Amino acid sequence: MTNKNTENDQTNINFEENMQMLEKLVKEMESGDLTLEQSLKAFEKGVKIVRKCQESLTQAEVRVNKLMQEMNLDTDN
């Protein structure tokens, strides 16, 4: 069984790393030095990274919404 807090921490760390990898891929693709096949592979990798980043952002949004709800409950009392 995995620890949810550890998973969340790793997701947050990976978001920044994934963004850096995505930026690197974009620069490589914009350079024009890649073959068509290399460009396609880079694009596929970029799509996977974007999906991971979107998942991380969605998880963060859920956490923020939960915290905001908890704050509203506290102020209602």
HTML snippet that shows the backbone in 3Dmol.js (N, CA, C, O; Angstrom):
<script src="https://3Dmol.org/build/3Dmol-min.js"></script>
<div id="view" style="width:600px;height:400px;position:relative"></div>
<script>
const pdb = `
ATOM      1  N   MET A   1       0.849  -1.177   0.000  1.00  0.00           N
ATOM      2  CA  MET A   1       0.000   0.000   0.000  1.00  0.00           C
ATOM      3  C   MET A   1       0.893   1.238   0.000  1.00  0.00           C
ATOM      4  O   MET A   1       1.894   1.286   0.715  1.00  0.00           O
ATOM      5  N   THR A   2       0.523   2.254  -0.817  1.00  0.00           N
ATOM      6  CA  THR A   2       1.339   3.453  -0.908  1.00  0.00           C
ATOM      7  C   THR A   2       0.767   4.548  -0.041  1.00  0.00           C
ATOM      8  O   THR A   2      -0.423   4.564   0.271  1.00  0.00           O
ATOM      9  N   ASN A   3       1.630   5.458   0.339  1.00  0.00           N
ATOM     10  CA  ASN A   3       1.244   6.590   1.157  1.00  0.00           C
ATOM     11  C   ASN A   3       0.750   7.718   0.246  1.00  0.00           C
ATOM     12  O   ASN A   3       1.496   8.177  -0.619  1.00  0.00           O
ATOM     13  N   LYS A   4      -0.499   8.174   0.429  1.00  0.00           N
ATOM     14  CA  LYS A   4      -1.077   9.204  -0.439  1.00  0.00           C
ATOM     15  C   LYS A   4      -0.298  10.509  -0.350  1.00  0.00           C
ATOM     16  O   LYS A   4      -0.129  11.187  -1.363  1.00  0.00           O
ATOM     17  N   ASN A   5       0.179  10.874   0.830  1.00  0.00           N
ATOM     18  CA  ASN A   5       0.939  12.115   0.960  1.00  0.00           C
ATOM     19  C   ASN A   5       2.211  12.063   0.133  1.00  0.00           C
ATOM     20  O   ASN A   5       2.579  13.054  -0.499  1.00  0.00           O
ATOM     21  N   THR A   6       2.883  10.928   0.129  1.00  0.00           N
ATOM     22  CA  THR A   6       4.090  10.761  -0.662  1.00  0.00           C
ATOM     23  C   THR A   6       3.765  10.878  -2.140  1.00  0.00           C
ATOM     24  O   THR A   6       4.509  11.510  -2.889  1.00  0.00           O
ATOM     25  N   GLU A   7       2.658  10.275  -2.571  1.00  0.00           N
ATOM     26  CA  GLU A   7       2.255  10.363  -3.970  1.00  0.00           C
ATOM     27  C   GLU A   7       1.987  11.803  -4.355  1.00  0.00           C
ATOM     28  O   GLU A   7       2.419  12.242  -5.421  1.00  0.00           O
ATOM     29  N   ASN A   8       1.283  12.553  -3.513  1.00  0.00           N
ATOM     30  CA  ASN A   8       0.992  13.950  -3.809  1.00  0.00           C
ATOM     31  C   ASN A   8       2.271  14.774  -3.875  1.00  0.00           C
ATOM     32  O   ASN A   8       2.417  15.612  -4.765  1.00  0.00           O
ATOM     33  N   ASP A   9       3.203  14.549  -2.945  1.00  0.00           N
ATOM     34  CA  ASP A   9       4.463  15.272  -2.949  1.00  0.00           C
ATOM     35  C   ASP A   9       5.233  14.993  -4.237  1.00  0.00           C
ATOM     36  O   ASP A   9       5.782  15.912  -4.845  1.00  0.00           O
ATOM     37  N   GLN A  10       5.275  13.736  -4.651  1.00  0.00           N
ATOM     38  CA  GLN A  10       5.982  13.377  -5.874  1.00  0.00           C
ATOM     39  C   GLN A  10       5.322  14.019  -7.087  1.00  0.00           C
ATOM     40  O   GLN A  10       6.012  14.445  -8.013  1.00  0.00           O
ATOM     41  N   THR A  11       3.998  14.091  -7.093  1.00  0.00           N
ATOM     42  CA  THR A  11       3.293  14.712  -8.198  1.00  0.00           C
ATOM     43  C   THR A  11       3.668  16.183  -8.290  1.00  0.00           C
ATOM     44  O   THR A  11       3.901  16.690  -9.388  1.00  0.00           O
ATOM     45  N   ASN A  12       3.731  16.874  -7.164  1.00  0.00           N
ATOM     46  CA  ASN A  12       4.084  18.286  -7.161  1.00  0.00           C
ATOM     47  C   ASN A  12       5.509  18.504  -7.655  1.00  0.00           C
ATOM     48  O   ASN A  12       5.762  19.430  -8.426  1.00  0.00           O
ATOM     49  N   ILE A  13       6.429  17.672  -7.224  1.00  0.00           N
ATOM     50  CA  ILE A  13       7.819  17.775  -7.670  1.00  0.00           C
ATOM     51  C   ILE A  13       7.899  17.491  -9.158  1.00  0.00           C
ATOM     52  O   ILE A  13       8.590  18.204  -9.886  1.00  0.00           O
ATOM     53  N   ASN A  14       7.210  16.470  -9.618  1.00  0.00           N
ATOM     54  CA  ASN A  14       7.261  16.093 -11.012  1.00  0.00           C
ATOM     55  C   ASN A  14       6.660  17.142 -11.930  1.00  0.00           C
ATOM     56  O   ASN A  14       7.046  17.221 -13.096  1.00  0.00           O
ATOM     57  N   PHE A  15       5.731  17.947 -11.445  1.00  0.00           N
ATOM     58  CA  PHE A  15       5.130  18.977 -12.295  1.00  0.00           C
ATOM     59  C   PHE A  15       6.213  19.923 -12.814  1.00  0.00           C
ATOM     60  O   PHE A  15       6.285  20.190 -14.014  1.00  0.00           O
ATOM     61  N   GLU A  16       7.039  20.421 -11.924  1.00  0.00           N
ATOM     62  CA  GLU A  16       8.092  21.349 -12.337  1.00  0.00           C
ATOM     63  C   GLU A  16       9.090  20.663 -13.270  1.00  0.00           C
ATOM     64  O   GLU A  16       9.514  21.241 -14.271  1.00  0.00           O
ATOM     65  N   GLU A  17       9.454  19.450 -12.939  1.00  0.00           N
ATOM     66  CA  GLU A  17      10.378  18.700 -13.796  1.00  0.00           C
ATOM     67  C   GLU A  17       9.761  18.449 -15.163  1.00  0.00           C
ATOM     68  O   GLU A  17      10.433  18.578 -16.186  1.00  0.00           O
ATOM     69  N   ASN A  18       8.491  18.093 -15.182  1.00  0.00           N
ATOM     70  CA  ASN A  18       7.808  17.858 -16.451  1.00  0.00           C
ATOM     71  C   ASN A  18       7.736  19.130 -17.287  1.00  0.00           C
ATOM     72  O   ASN A  18       7.889  19.078 -18.507  1.00  0.00           O
ATOM     73  N   MET A  19       7.507  20.259 -16.648  1.00  0.00           N
ATOM     74  CA  MET A  19       7.465  21.521 -17.387  1.00  0.00           C
ATOM     75  C   MET A  19       8.834  21.830 -18.002  1.00  0.00           C
ATOM     76  O   MET A  19       8.918  22.325 -19.126  1.00  0.00           O
ATOM     77  N   GLN A  20       9.894  21.538 -17.265  1.00  0.00           N
ATOM     78  CA  GLN A  20      11.234  21.757 -17.808  1.00  0.00           C
ATOM     79  C   GLN A  20      11.498  20.837 -19.001  1.00  0.00           C
ATOM     80  O   GLN A  20      12.075  21.257 -20.005  1.00  0.00           O
ATOM     81  N   MET A  21      11.076  19.594 -18.881  1.00  0.00           N
ATOM     82  CA  MET A  21      11.249  18.657 -19.991  1.00  0.00           C
ATOM     83  C   MET A  21      10.440  19.117 -21.205  1.00  0.00           C
ATOM     84  O   MET A  21      10.909  19.017 -22.339  1.00  0.00           O
ATOM     85  N   LEU A  22       9.250  19.610 -20.972  1.00  0.00           N
ATOM     86  CA  LEU A  22       8.404  20.091 -22.062  1.00  0.00           C
ATOM     87  C   LEU A  22       9.049  21.297 -22.759  1.00  0.00           C
ATOM     88  O   LEU A  22       9.057  21.381 -23.987  1.00  0.00           O
ATOM     89  N   GLU A  23       9.580  22.211 -21.975  1.00  0.00           N
ATOM     90  CA  GLU A  23      10.263  23.374 -22.551  1.00  0.00           C
ATOM     91  C   GLU A  23      11.454  22.943 -23.398  1.00  0.00           C
ATOM     92  O   GLU A  23      11.689  23.498 -24.471  1.00  0.00           O
ATOM     93  N   LYS A  24      12.200  21.961 -22.923  1.00  0.00           N
ATOM     94  CA  LYS A  24      13.342  21.449 -23.678  1.00  0.00           C
ATOM     95  C   LYS A  24      12.891  20.823 -25.003  1.00  0.00           C
ATOM     96  O   LYS A  24      13.507  21.041 -26.046  1.00  0.00           O
ATOM     97  N   LEU A  25      11.811  20.045 -24.944  1.00  0.00           N
ATOM     98  CA  LEU A  25      11.283  19.436 -26.165  1.00  0.00           C
ATOM     99  C   LEU A  25      10.850  20.493 -27.176  1.00  0.00           C
ATOM    100  O   LEU A  25      11.115  20.360 -28.371  1.00  0.00           O
ATOM    101  N   VAL A  26      10.191  21.531 -26.702  1.00  0.00           N
ATOM    102  CA  VAL A  26       9.732  22.598 -27.587  1.00  0.00           C
ATOM    103  C   VAL A  26      10.929  23.267 -28.257  1.00  0.00           C
ATOM    104  O   VAL A  26      10.901  23.515 -29.462  1.00  0.00           O
ATOM    105  N   LYS A  27      11.970  23.557 -27.498  1.00  0.00           N
ATOM    106  CA  LYS A  27      13.172  24.174 -28.068  1.00  0.00           C
ATOM    107  C   LYS A  27      13.800  23.278 -29.122  1.00  0.00           C
ATOM    108  O   LYS A  27      14.217  23.751 -30.179  1.00  0.00           O
ATOM    109  N   GLU A  28      13.867  21.973 -28.832  1.00  0.00           N
ATOM    110  CA  GLU A  28      14.440  21.033 -29.800  1.00  0.00           C
ATOM    111  C   GLU A  28      13.619  21.017 -31.084  1.00  0.00           C
ATOM    112  O   GLU A  28      14.171  21.019 -32.184  1.00  0.00           O
ATOM    113  N   MET A  29      12.307  21.002 -30.935  1.00  0.00           N
ATOM    114  CA  MET A  29      11.445  20.959 -32.108  1.00  0.00           C
ATOM    115  C   MET A  29      11.514  22.269 -32.898  1.00  0.00           C
ATOM    116  O   MET A  29      11.486  22.258 -34.129  1.00  0.00           O
ATOM    117  N   GLU A  30      11.604  23.385 -32.193  1.00  0.00           N
ATOM    118  CA  GLU A  30      11.681  24.681 -32.867  1.00  0.00           C
ATOM    119  C   GLU A  30      13.023  24.896 -33.561  1.00  0.00           C
ATOM    120  O   GLU A  30      13.120  25.717 -34.474  1.00  0.00           O
ATOM    121  N   SER A  31      14.050  24.174 -33.143  1.00  0.00           N
ATOM    122  CA  SER A  31      15.373  24.354 -33.732  1.00  0.00           C
ATOM    123  C   SER A  31      15.403  23.958 -35.209  1.00  0.00           C
ATOM    124  O   SER A  31      16.207  24.474 -35.985  1.00  0.00           O
ATOM    125  N   GLY A  32      14.523  23.041 -35.583  1.00  0.00           N
ATOM    126  CA  GLY A  32      14.499  22.584 -36.972  1.00  0.00           C
ATOM    127  C   GLY A  32      15.560  21.548 -37.283  1.00  0.00           C
ATOM    128  O   GLY A  32      15.731  21.156 -38.437  1.00  0.00           O
ATOM    129  N   ASP A  33      16.271  21.104 -36.265  1.00  0.00           N
ATOM    130  CA  ASP A  33      17.350  20.139 -36.470  1.00  0.00           C
ATOM    131  C   ASP A  33      16.887  18.689 -36.408  1.00  0.00           C
ATOM    132  O   ASP A  33      17.665  17.785 -36.713  1.00  0.00           O
ATOM    133  N   LEU A  34      15.651  18.452 -36.023  1.00  0.00           N
ATOM    134  CA  LEU A  34      15.152  17.091 -35.869  1.00  0.00           C
ATOM    135  C   LEU A  34      14.593  16.578 -37.196  1.00  0.00           C
ATOM    136  O   LEU A  34      14.047  17.332 -38.002  1.00  0.00           O
ATOM    137  N   THR A  35      14.749  15.277 -37.389  1.00  0.00           N
ATOM    138  CA  THR A  35      14.113  14.653 -38.546  1.00  0.00           C
ATOM    139  C   THR A  35      12.609  14.580 -38.289  1.00  0.00           C
ATOM    140  O   THR A  35      12.144  14.847 -37.180  1.00  0.00           O
ATOM    141  N   LEU A  36      11.866  14.219 -39.312  1.00  0.00           N
ATOM    142  CA  LEU A  36      10.425  14.088 -39.141  1.00  0.00           C
ATOM    143  C   LEU A  36      10.113  13.052 -38.075  1.00  0.00           C
ATOM    144  O   LEU A  36       9.261  13.283 -37.217  1.00  0.00           O
ATOM    145  N   GLU A  37      10.790  11.916 -38.117  1.00  0.00           N
ATOM    146  CA  GLU A  37      10.560  10.857 -37.133  1.00  0.00           C
ATOM    147  C   GLU A  37      10.908  11.326 -35.722  1.00  0.00           C
ATOM    148  O   GLU A  37      10.166  11.046 -34.780  1.00  0.00           O
ATOM    149  N   GLN A  38      12.010  12.025 -35.567  1.00  0.00           N
ATOM    150  CA  GLN A  38      12.395  12.552 -34.259  1.00  0.00           C
ATOM    151  C   GLN A  38      11.378  13.578 -33.756  1.00  0.00           C
ATOM    152  O   GLN A  38      11.054  13.619 -32.569  1.00  0.00           O
ATOM    153  N   SER A  39      10.884  14.400 -34.675  1.00  0.00           N
ATOM    154  CA  SER A  39       9.867  15.396 -34.311  1.00  0.00           C
ATOM    155  C   SER A  39       8.587  14.722 -33.841  1.00  0.00           C
ATOM    156  O   SER A  39       7.978  15.153 -32.862  1.00  0.00           O
ATOM    157  N   LEU A  40       8.182  13.671 -34.531  1.00  0.00           N
ATOM    158  CA  LEU A  40       6.983  12.944 -34.131  1.00  0.00           C
ATOM    159  C   LEU A  40       7.144  12.314 -32.754  1.00  0.00           C
ATOM    160  O   LEU A  40       6.235  12.369 -31.925  1.00  0.00           O
ATOM    161  N   LYS A  41       8.311  11.714 -32.517  1.00  0.00           N
ATOM    162  CA  LYS A  41       8.563  11.109 -31.210  1.00  0.00           C
ATOM    163  C   LYS A  41       8.584  12.177 -30.118  1.00  0.00           C
ATOM    164  O   LYS A  41       8.058  11.963 -29.026  1.00  0.00           O
ATOM    165  N   ALA A  42       9.185  13.310 -30.409  1.00  0.00           N
ATOM    166  CA  ALA A  42       9.222  14.408 -29.436  1.00  0.00           C
ATOM    167  C   ALA A  42       7.811  14.914 -29.158  1.00  0.00           C
ATOM    168  O   ALA A  42       7.463  15.206 -28.014  1.00  0.00           O
ATOM    169  N   PHE A  43       7.001  15.017 -30.209  1.00  0.00           N
ATOM    170  CA  PHE A  43       5.622  15.463 -30.040  1.00  0.00           C
ATOM    171  C   PHE A  43       4.838  14.483 -29.170  1.00  0.00           C
ATOM    172  O   PHE A  43       4.114  14.898 -28.265  1.00  0.00           O
ATOM    173  N   GLU A  44       4.980  13.185 -29.440  1.00  0.00           N
ATOM    174  CA  GLU A  44       4.297  12.160 -28.639  1.00  0.00           C
ATOM    175  C   GLU A  44       4.712  12.247 -27.173  1.00  0.00           C
ATOM    176  O   GLU A  44       3.877  12.162 -26.272  1.00  0.00           O
ATOM    177  N   LYS A  45       6.002  12.414 -26.951  1.00  0.00           N
ATOM    178  CA  LYS A  45       6.503  12.540 -25.580  1.00  0.00           C
ATOM    179  C   LYS A  45       5.926  13.796 -24.929  1.00  0.00           C
ATOM    180  O   LYS A  45       5.551  13.775 -23.756  1.00  0.00           O
ATOM    181  N   GLY A  46       5.855  14.887 -25.690  1.00  0.00           N
ATOM    182  CA  GLY A  46       5.299  16.130 -25.178  1.00  0.00           C
ATOM    183  C   GLY A  46       3.836  15.986 -24.781  1.00  0.00           C
ATOM    184  O   GLY A  46       3.409  16.527 -23.761  1.00  0.00           O
ATOM    185  N   VAL A  47       3.071  15.258 -25.584  1.00  0.00           N
ATOM    186  CA  VAL A  47       1.659  15.043 -25.273  1.00  0.00           C
ATOM    187  C   VAL A  47       1.522  14.287 -23.960  1.00  0.00           C
ATOM    188  O   VAL A  47       0.665  14.615 -23.140  1.00  0.00           O
ATOM    189  N   LYS A  48       2.361  13.278 -23.757  1.00  0.00           N
ATOM    190  CA  LYS A  48       2.319  12.517 -22.500  1.00  0.00           C
ATOM    191  C   LYS A  48       2.658  13.411 -21.310  1.00  0.00           C
ATOM    192  O   LYS A  48       2.033  13.317 -20.254  1.00  0.00           O
ATOM    193  N   ILE A  49       3.642  14.268 -21.493  1.00  0.00           N
ATOM    194  CA  ILE A  49       4.043  15.173 -20.416  1.00  0.00           C
ATOM    195  C   ILE A  49       2.918  16.157 -20.104  1.00  0.00           C
ATOM    196  O   ILE A  49       2.628  16.427 -18.939  1.00  0.00           O
ATOM    197  N   VAL A  50       2.291  16.689 -21.143  1.00  0.00           N
ATOM    198  CA  VAL A  50       1.180  17.632 -20.937  1.00  0.00           C
ATOM    199  C   VAL A  50       0.062  16.956 -20.159  1.00  0.00           C
ATOM    200  O   VAL A  50      -0.536  17.573 -19.277  1.00  0.00           O
ATOM    201  N   ARG A  51      -0.229  15.705 -20.470  1.00  0.00           N
ATOM    202  CA  ARG A  51      -1.275  14.977 -19.743  1.00  0.00           C
ATOM    203  C   ARG A  51      -0.915  14.832 -18.270  1.00  0.00           C
ATOM    204  O   ARG A  51      -1.776  14.987 -17.405  1.00  0.00           O
ATOM    205  N   LYS A  52       0.354  14.534 -17.976  1.00  0.00           N
ATOM    206  CA  LYS A  52       0.784  14.421 -16.582  1.00  0.00           C
ATOM    207  C   LYS A  52       0.652  15.759 -15.863  1.00  0.00           C
ATOM    208  O   LYS A  52       0.218  15.817 -14.713  1.00  0.00           O
ATOM    209  N   CYS A  53       1.031  16.834 -16.556  1.00  0.00           N
ATOM    210  CA  CYS A  53       0.924  18.167 -15.959  1.00  0.00           C
ATOM    211  C   CYS A  53      -0.535  18.528 -15.700  1.00  0.00           C
ATOM    212  O   CYS A  53      -0.869  19.090 -14.658  1.00  0.00           O
ATOM    213  N   GLN A  54      -1.395  18.202 -16.653  1.00  0.00           N
ATOM    214  CA  GLN A  54      -2.822  18.500 -16.475  1.00  0.00           C
ATOM    215  C   GLN A  54      -3.386  17.734 -15.287  1.00  0.00           C
ATOM    216  O   GLN A  54      -4.191  18.265 -14.523  1.00  0.00           O
ATOM    217  N   GLU A  55      -2.961  16.486 -15.136  1.00  0.00           N
ATOM    218  CA  GLU A  55      -3.404  15.679 -13.993  1.00  0.00           C
ATOM    219  C   GLU A  55      -2.936  16.313 -12.679  1.00  0.00           C
ATOM    220  O   GLU A  55      -3.693  16.384 -11.711  1.00  0.00           O
ATOM    221  N   SER A  56      -1.690  16.768 -12.658  1.00  0.00           N
ATOM    222  CA  SER A  56      -1.160  17.414 -11.456  1.00  0.00           C
ATOM    223  C   SER A  56      -1.939  18.675 -11.130  1.00  0.00           C
ATOM    224  O   SER A  56      -2.250  18.930  -9.966  1.00  0.00           O
ATOM    225  N   LEU A  57      -2.257  19.469 -12.150  1.00  0.00           N
ATOM    226  CA  LEU A  57      -3.013  20.698 -11.932  1.00  0.00           C
ATOM    227  C   LEU A  57      -4.425  20.405 -11.447  1.00  0.00           C
ATOM    228  O   LEU A  57      -4.948  21.119 -10.592  1.00  0.00           O
ATOM    229  N   THR A  58      -5.039  19.371 -11.981  1.00  0.00           N
ATOM    230  CA  THR A  58      -6.378  18.983 -11.551  1.00  0.00           C
ATOM    231  C   THR A  58      -6.361  18.565 -10.090  1.00  0.00           C
ATOM    232  O   THR A  58      -7.242  18.949  -9.321  1.00  0.00           O
ATOM    233  N   GLN A  59      -5.364  17.781  -9.705  1.00  0.00           N
ATOM    234  CA  GLN A  59      -5.243  17.358  -8.309  1.00  0.00           C
ATOM    235  C   GLN A  59      -5.033  18.558  -7.394  1.00  0.00           C
ATOM    236  O   GLN A  59      -5.598  18.621  -6.302  1.00  0.00           O
ATOM    237  N   ALA A  60      -4.224  19.503  -7.842  1.00  0.00           N
ATOM    238  CA  ALA A  60      -3.983  20.704  -7.038  1.00  0.00           C
ATOM    239  C   ALA A  60      -5.262  21.516  -6.897  1.00  0.00           C
ATOM    240  O   ALA A  60      -5.548  22.043  -5.822  1.00  0.00           O
ATOM    241  N   GLU A  61      -6.030  21.619  -7.972  1.00  0.00           N
ATOM    242  CA  GLU A  61      -7.288  22.360  -7.924  1.00  0.00           C
ATOM    243  C   GLU A  61      -8.268  21.727  -6.936  1.00  0.00           C
ATOM    244  O   GLU A  61      -8.953  22.431  -6.195  1.00  0.00           O
ATOM    245  N   VAL A  62      -8.329  20.401  -6.931  1.00  0.00           N
ATOM    246  CA  VAL A  62      -9.201  19.694  -5.993  1.00  0.00           C
ATOM    247  C   VAL A  62      -8.775  19.999  -4.565  1.00  0.00           C
ATOM    248  O   VAL A  62      -9.621  20.254  -3.707  1.00  0.00           O
ATOM    249  N   ARG A  63      -7.488  19.975  -4.305  1.00  0.00           N
ATOM    250  CA  ARG A  63      -6.991  20.259  -2.962  1.00  0.00           C
ATOM    251  C   ARG A  63      -7.314  21.685  -2.537  1.00  0.00           C
ATOM    252  O   ARG A  63      -7.714  21.923  -1.397  1.00  0.00           O
ATOM    253  N   VAL A  64      -7.139  22.641  -3.461  1.00  0.00           N
ATOM    254  CA  VAL A  64      -7.427  24.042  -3.141  1.00  0.00           C
ATOM    255  C   VAL A  64      -8.910  24.214  -2.863  1.00  0.00           C
ATOM    256  O   VAL A  64      -9.288  24.880  -1.900  1.00  0.00           O
ATOM    257  N   ASN A  65      -9.753  23.620  -3.699  1.00  0.00           N
ATOM    258  CA  ASN A  65     -11.195  23.718  -3.483  1.00  0.00           C
ATOM    259  C   ASN A  65     -11.601  23.128  -2.139  1.00  0.00           C
ATOM    260  O   ASN A  65     -12.452  23.683  -1.443  1.00  0.00           O
ATOM    261  N   LYS A  66     -10.998  22.013  -1.778  1.00  0.00           N
ATOM    262  CA  LYS A  66     -11.293  21.380  -0.491  1.00  0.00           C
ATOM    263  C   LYS A  66     -10.884  22.301   0.660  1.00  0.00           C
ATOM    264  O   LYS A  66     -11.629  22.463   1.626  1.00  0.00           O
ATOM    265  N   LEU A  67      -9.718  22.892   0.553  1.00  0.00           N
ATOM    266  CA  LEU A  67      -9.255  23.815   1.595  1.00  0.00           C
ATOM    267  C   LEU A  67     -10.159  25.041   1.696  1.00  0.00           C
ATOM    268  O   LEU A  67     -10.462  25.509   2.793  1.00  0.00           O
ATOM    269  N   MET A  68     -10.586  25.554   0.549  1.00  0.00           N
ATOM    270  CA  MET A  68     -11.481  26.713   0.550  1.00  0.00           C
ATOM    271  C   MET A  68     -12.813  26.363   1.207  1.00  0.00           C
ATOM    272  O   MET A  68     -13.366  27.169   1.955  1.00  0.00           O
ATOM    273  N   GLN A  69     -13.331  25.165   0.933  1.00  0.00           N
ATOM    274  CA  GLN A  69     -14.575  24.732   1.562  1.00  0.00           C
ATOM    275  C   GLN A  69     -14.393  24.611   3.067  1.00  0.00           C
ATOM    276  O   GLN A  69     -15.263  25.017   3.837  1.00  0.00           O
ATOM    277  N   GLU A  70     -13.261  24.052   3.486  1.00  0.00           N
ATOM    278  CA  GLU A  70     -12.992  23.921   4.911  1.00  0.00           C
ATOM    279  C   GLU A  70     -12.910  25.285   5.572  1.00  0.00           C
ATOM    280  O   GLU A  70     -13.395  25.459   6.690  1.00  0.00           O
ATOM    281  N   MET A  71     -12.302  26.259   4.898  1.00  0.00           N
ATOM    282  CA  MET A  71     -12.210  27.621   5.447  1.00  0.00           C
ATOM    283  C   MET A  71     -13.594  28.231   5.583  1.00  0.00           C
ATOM    284  O   MET A  71     -13.893  28.895   6.575  1.00  0.00           O
ATOM    285  N   ASN A  72     -14.438  28.005   4.585  1.00  0.00           N
ATOM    286  CA  ASN A  72     -15.796  28.553   4.642  1.00  0.00           C
ATOM    287  C   ASN A  72     -16.588  27.911   5.779  1.00  0.00           C
ATOM    288  O   ASN A  72     -17.374  28.590   6.439  1.00  0.00           O
ATOM    289  N   LEU A  73     -16.399  26.643   6.010  1.00  0.00           N
ATOM    290  CA  LEU A  73     -17.084  25.983   7.110  1.00  0.00           C
ATOM    291  C   LEU A  73     -16.618  26.538   8.450  1.00  0.00           C
ATOM    292  O   LEU A  73     -17.415  26.718   9.370  1.00  0.00           O
ATOM    293  N   ASP A  74     -15.323  26.808   8.550  1.00  0.00           N
ATOM    294  CA  ASP A  74     -14.789  27.359   9.786  1.00  0.00           C
ATOM    295  C   ASP A  74     -15.324  28.754  10.070  1.00  0.00           C
ATOM    296  O   ASP A  74     -15.570  29.094  11.227  1.00  0.00           O
ATOM    297  N   THR A  75     -15.508  29.562   9.045  1.00  0.00           N
ATOM    298  CA  THR A  75     -15.973  30.934   9.259  1.00  0.00           C
ATOM    299  C   THR A  75     -17.466  30.996   9.494  1.00  0.00           C
ATOM    300  O   THR A  75     -17.963  31.976  10.048  1.00  0.00           O
ATOM    301  N   ASP A  76     -18.195  29.965   9.082  1.00  0.00           N
ATOM    302  CA  ASP A  76     -19.641  29.929   9.300  1.00  0.00           C
ATOM    303  C   ASP A  76     -19.987  29.667  10.757  1.00  0.00           C
ATOM    304  O   ASP A  76     -21.093  29.986  11.194  1.00  0.00           O
ATOM    305  N   ASN A  77     -19.076  29.100  11.504  1.00  0.00           N
ATOM    306  CA  ASN A  77     -19.375  28.748  12.904  1.00  0.00           C
ATOM    307  C   ASN A  77     -19.271  29.926  13.809  1.00  0.00           C
ATOM    308  O   ASN A  77     -19.491  29.801  15.013  1.00  0.00           O
TER     309      ASN A  77
END
`;
const viewer = $3Dmol.createViewer("view");
viewer.addModel(pdb, "pdb");
viewer.setStyle({}, {cartoon: {color: "spectrum"}});
viewer.zoomTo();
viewer.render();
</script>
